[in-house]
């Protein structure tokens, strides 16, 4: 009988993983790339030595040149050596890690709450857009979630060696791993499980010892984020954005925003009510539900509180907490004797939320995304000797550079010391990027200028009181506008220098 149940359990997991794979393959090539993804690919291409140089390098103010630890970039480089550096192949690495998260969630939920909760939790992790989005993206957040889910699996199964290694790998993947690991370390205290606390303390100290070589880099990386990054102090509105991210995900259109928030709020309120009822009627049942809710909501709260002093609140770093949100909702759905009609109603709410978010994800091509591959091809087809491609900033330059390394193009530097000045000179040198101080210098020797700019940038200058963007004002004065075209949120202007 045990063998039959195990076989059925394995079949359920395989079917859920197959569904998850299909959803993550949807749009994997058509979904636009953006700046962060192109940076990951270009940086990892340089190889282990350059990755270390980039992450250990210092800027003039002694802050780190690259603010993230190196493990993800090492993994991505190794993957590229085997599967190549095409957009699909490098996104498949994130897909693989995302399937690993679902597998961990299935086993964690099964161990603490039974098979029905495990199936429902892994199904939610498979279909909710927050997990799908970062299960495709060429960034380290899906690996952060995988290592931390593996750490929780190790904790509940008392596999202390695995806990040590996965915790250290999480820290080497992203510095914000600590905001999940610290609340996790308090769980044996709350449960008054002193034996596990001793073992966890020893495993945690071993993980810190493994991480010790990188601890010396934290002040410089912290300085980079707090002094040169766009992250602002989060307000109470993050409660609502957390609800939206956990269920339909963001961004949403104006028409989708209110229904998405309503569906998310109803679902989470129902989960909270069922948790409260279990707490007052059945403490044994409530214990596992509170465990899942704790890991779903305490790390975001911890991150929010710290960010009131040092703004580091980054919603994509909440991906591991979202995985436990999926288990919590599944537990409320399957273990709290929710009436059948309410179960069906809740499941419909979740499906509607997921459907809204998934549709938006596979169709959205607005800022900061863009059709960079077709943009490159369009310029290449009409390019002439003496032409120069100038990007208003790095957000359009880096993705186009990823697709075509041979076009003569440059980008205009961000205001020094501003919140957008995040691409350090050391990293630019490693990647072989071309930056210019201003539009005058960039266009000085060009016969024709292809000028690329996001609508977002034009809007920002207009909001500051400018009638016209300064770069465009200069080009209008010194060149003749030959053509202008817009694709998604990106403008492409062609200017020709007048004959003398």
N, C-alpha and C positions, 0 to 999 in steps of 0.2 A: 504493500500500500504506500509506504514512504517513497519507494522508487517511482510509482505512478504519479504521486503528487509532485515530486521533484521534476519529473519529465514535463508535467503540465505547467509548472511554474516556469521552467526554462522556455517552453513554447510561448507563454504569455510575454515574457521579456523580449524574445526574439521578434515577435509581432510588433511590439511597441517600438523597438529599435528600428524596425523596418519603416514604420510610419514616420518616426523622427527623422530618419535619413531622407525620405521623400520630401518632407517639409523643408529640410535644410538644403536640399539640392535645388529646390524651386528658386529660380532667380539667381543662382550662384554665379552665373556668368553675366547675366543682364543687369544685375543690381550694380549701380555705380560704385566705383571705388572713391575713397576720399583721402584727405591729407594724411591722417594717422595711419591708414592702411598702407599707403604708398611709402610712408616713412619706414614702417616695419619691414616691408619687403626690401627696400633699398639698403637699409642699415644691416639687415641680416645677410644680404648678399656679400657683404665685405669680408665675411669670415670671422672666426673666433678671435684672432689677434686684434683686428680692427674694432670688433665689438667691445673687447676689453678696454682698448685705448679710448674709445668713445665714452664708455661709462665711467672710466676713471679720470678722464680729462677734466680740467678746471677752467672756468672762465676767469676774466680779469678780477671779478668780485669774489673769487674763490668758490662760487656755487658750481654745481655739477654741470657738465656739458649736456649729459643725457640723464633725465630724472628717474629712469626705471632701471631696476637690476637686470642682469644680462641673461638669465636662464631661458626666458622665452625666445630671445633672439638666437641663442645657441641651438635650441630645438628647431626653430624655423630654418636656420642655416642647414642643419643636418637633413631636414625634410627636403629642402631644395636640391641637395646633392643627389638625392634618390629620385625625386619626382619632378624636378624642374621648377622654374619660377613663373610659370603662367598663372594668371589670376585664378583659374579654377583649381589648379593643383595646390597652391598655397592656402586657398580657403578651405580645402579639404582637410588640412591639418586641424583647423578649428572644429570642423565637423566631427572628426575623430574624437577630439577631447570632449565635445558636447555629448556624444554617445557614451563616453566614459562617465560623465556626470549622471546621466539617466540610469546607468547600471548601478552606480553607487547609491542613488536615491532609492532604487528598487530594493536593494539589500538592506539599507538602513531602515526603511519603512517596514519591510517584512520582519526584520529582527525585533522592532519595538512595537509594531501595531498589527502585524498579521498580513496575510496574502492579499486580501481585498484592498487594504490601504496601500500596499506596495504597488498593486496594479494601477490604482487610481492616481497615486502620486507620480509614478513614472510616466503615466499617460499625460498628466498635466504638464510635467516638465518637458515632454515631447512636443506639446502643441502650443504652449503659451509663447507669445511673440518675443518677450524679453530674452528667453533662452534661445529661440531660433535666430534672432538678430546677432547675438554674440557667438552663436554656434556657427556662424559663417564668417564673421569679421576677422581680418588679419591683425589681431591684437592679442594681448596677453590675458584678457579678462576671463576667457573661457578656461584657460589653464589655471588661473587663480582659483576659480570655482571648483575645478576638478581636484586640485591638491587639497583644498579645504574640505570638500565632501569626503575625500579619502581619509583625511585626518579624523573626521567624525566617525566614519566607519571603523577605523582602527580603535578609537576611544571606546565605542560601545562593545567592541569584541575583544578589548584588552590586548590588542596587538601593538605593544608599545614601541617596538622597533619601527614598524610601519608608521606609527603616529609621529615619531621623531623625524623620519625622513620626509614624509609628506608635509609636515609643518615647516621644516627648513626650506623645502622646495617652494612652498607657497610664499615665504618671505623673500626668496631669491627671484620670485616671479613678479611680485608687486609689494611695495612697502606698506600698502593699506591692509595687507593680510593680518597685521597685528590687531586691527579693529574687530576681526572675527575671532582670532585665536585667544585674545584676552578674555572676552565673555565666555568662550568655550572652556577655558581653564577653571572658571568658577562653578561649573556644573557639579562636580563631585562635592564641593562645599555645600551647595544648596541641597543636594541629595543626602548629605551627611554620610557619604561613602568614603571613609577615611583610608581604606585600603587602596581604592582607585586613585585617591588624591595623592598618596605617596608615589605610586607608580607613574601617575601623570606628571608629577613634579620632576621626577628623575628623567622621564622622557622629554619633558619640556626643557630642562637644563641641557640635555644632550642636543636638542634641536638648536638651542641658543649657541651652544659651542660650535655646531656646524655652521651657523650663520655669522659667527664672530668675525671672520675675515671681512664681511661686508658691513658690519656695524660702523666701522670707521668712515664709511662713505655716506652714512645717513645724514649727518649735519649738512653736507654739501648738497645732497639731493633735496633735503627739506628746504634749504635756502633757495634752491632753484624754483620749487613749487610756490613757496610763499611770497617771493619777491618778483618773480617774472612770469606769473601765470594768470590766466583769466578767471580762476576760481574765486568766487565771492562768498562772503559770509551768508550761509543759508538762513532763510526765514521760516516762519510757520507754514508758508505755502508748500514747503517740501513734504508735508503730511499728505497733501492732495496729489502732488506729483508722484509720491511713492505709491499711492493706490493705483494711479494711472500706469505707472511703469510695471507694477507687479501683475496687472491683468491685461488691459489692451496694449500697453506700451506707448511710447511717444517717439516721434511727433504724431499728432493727430490733426486733421483739418478742423476748422471752426465748427463745421456741422457734426463732426464725430466727437468733439471734445466733451460736450455735456452728456450725451448718451453713454460715452465711455466711462466718465466719472461716476454717473449714476449706477451703472452695472457693477463697477468695481466696488463702490461704497456699499451697495446692497450685499454683495458676496462676502466682503470682509466683515461687515456688521453681523451677518448671520454666523460666520465662523467664530467671531468673538462671543456671541450670545451662547452658542453651543459649548464653547470652552468654559464659560461661566457656569452654565448648567451642570456640566460634568464635574466641575470643581466643587460644587455644593452637594452633589448627589453621589458621586463615585470617585473617590480620590485616586484609586488605583488606575481607573480609566483616564482621569485627568492628567496624571503624571506624564504620560507620553505626549499628550496634546500640548501641555505647557512647555515641554522640552522643545517641540517643533516651533511653537509660537515664539519662544525665547530666542532661538537662533534666527527666526525670520525677522524679528523687530528690534531686538536689543542692539545688534551691531549697527544698524542704521541710526538708532538713537545715540549710541556712543559716538559715532562719526559726526553726527549733527552737533552734539554738545561740544566736542573738541574743536569743531569748525567755528564755533562762536568766538574762539580766541585765535586759532590758526586755521584759516579756511582750507580744508582739504576734502570737502564733501563732494564726492564724485559718484554719481548714481550708477555708472556702469560697474563700479567696484562692489556694488551690492548684489551682483549676480549669485554668489554663494548663498546669501541670505534668501534670495528669491527661490532657490532650490528647496530650502526648508519651508518656505511659504507654501510651496506646492504640496509638501507632505502634510503640513498643518491643515490646509483646506481639504485634502483627501481624508485625513483623520476625522475632521468635523463631518465630512460627507458620509463616511462609512461606519464610524464607530460610536456615534452619539445617539443612535436610534432616531435619527431624523425621519419624520414621516415620509412615506414614499412620494407623495405629490410635491413636497418641499424639496426632496432630493432631485426630482426631475426638473423642477423650477430652477434650482441652483445650478444644475448642470447646463441648462439652457442659457442661463446668465453667463456662465464661464465660456461656453461655446460662442456666444454672441460677442463677448469681449475679445476672445481670441481671433474671431473672424474679422472684426473691425481692425485690430492691430496687424494681422497678417496681410490683409489686403493693402493697408497703408504702407507696410514695409516693402512689399514687392512692387508697388507702383510709385513710391515716392522718389523723386529725383531732384528735389530742391536743395538749398544750401544746407550743409556744406558738400553735398554730393553733386555730381555733374557728369555729363557724357564725355569724359576726357579722352577716351580712345577714339571716338568719332571726331572730336575736336582736333586731335593730332592729325588724323588722316585728312581732314578737310584742309588744314593749313598746308600739309605736305603736298597735297595735290595741286595747290596753287602757288607754291613757294617759288621765288625767283632769287637769283643772285643779288646780294645787297639787302635782302629782307632781314628783319630782326623780329623775333617774337618776344614781347615784353608782358610779363604778368604783374598785375597791380600788387600782388603779394604771394607768399609761398603756398597759399591754400589752393590755388589753381596750378601753380608751377610744378609742385612735386608730383601730383598725379599724372600730368602730361609728360613730365620727364621720365616717369616709370614706363610709359608706353613707347616713348621715342627718345633715345639718348643722343641722337645725332642732329636734331634740329638746333640751330643757333638761337637759343632763348635764354632769358634771364628774368629775375624777379626783383622787385623793389623792396628794400629792407624795411622792416617794421621800425616804428619810433623807438630809439634806444632806451632801454630801461622800462618800456611800457609793458602792459599785461599781455600783449601779443608777441613780444620779442622773445620767442621761445626756441628758435633754431640757432644754436650757438655756432660761432665761427669754427670751432674745432670739428663739429659734426659736419658743417658745410664742406670743410676741406676733405674730410674722409669720404664724403659722398660725391665730391667733384661738382658741387653746385655753383651756379653763377649768380651772384647777387650784385645789385647796383645801388648806389646811394640815393639816386633820384632819377626822374624820367629824362632829364636833360642828358645825364651821363649815359643812360641806357640807349638812348636814340641817337647819340651824337654822330655815328658813322652809318646810320641806316638810310637806305634809299626809300624803303617802305617799312612801316611798322605795323605788325599785328599786335593789337593791344587786347589783353584778356582780363576781364574783371567780373566779379560776382555782382548781381543786382543788390545784394546785401551791402556791399561796400558803397555803392552809389547812394543807397538809402541812408546809410550812416552819416555820410558827409552832408546830405541834404538836411538831416535832423540836427546837425551842428550849425546850420545856417548858411551853408554854401549853396549858391545857385547851380553850380556845376563842379564836378570833381576836379581838383587841381591838376591831375595828370591829363585829363581830357581837355581842360582849358589850355594847357601848354601845347598839346598836340594840335588842337584846333587853330592855334595861333601860328604854329610853325610848319604844319603839314596840311594837306587837303584830305578831307574825309572821303574815301572812295566807296566804302560799303560798311554796313553794320548789320549784324544778325544775332539772334538770341536763340539759344537752345537750353531748355530748362531755365535755370537761374543764372546762366553765364552769357555775358555779352562778348562778342568778338568784333572788334573794330579794325578796319584796314585803312591806314593813312599812307598817303604818298607825298614825298617831299617835292615841292614845286621846283620846276626847272629854273636854273639861274642863267 
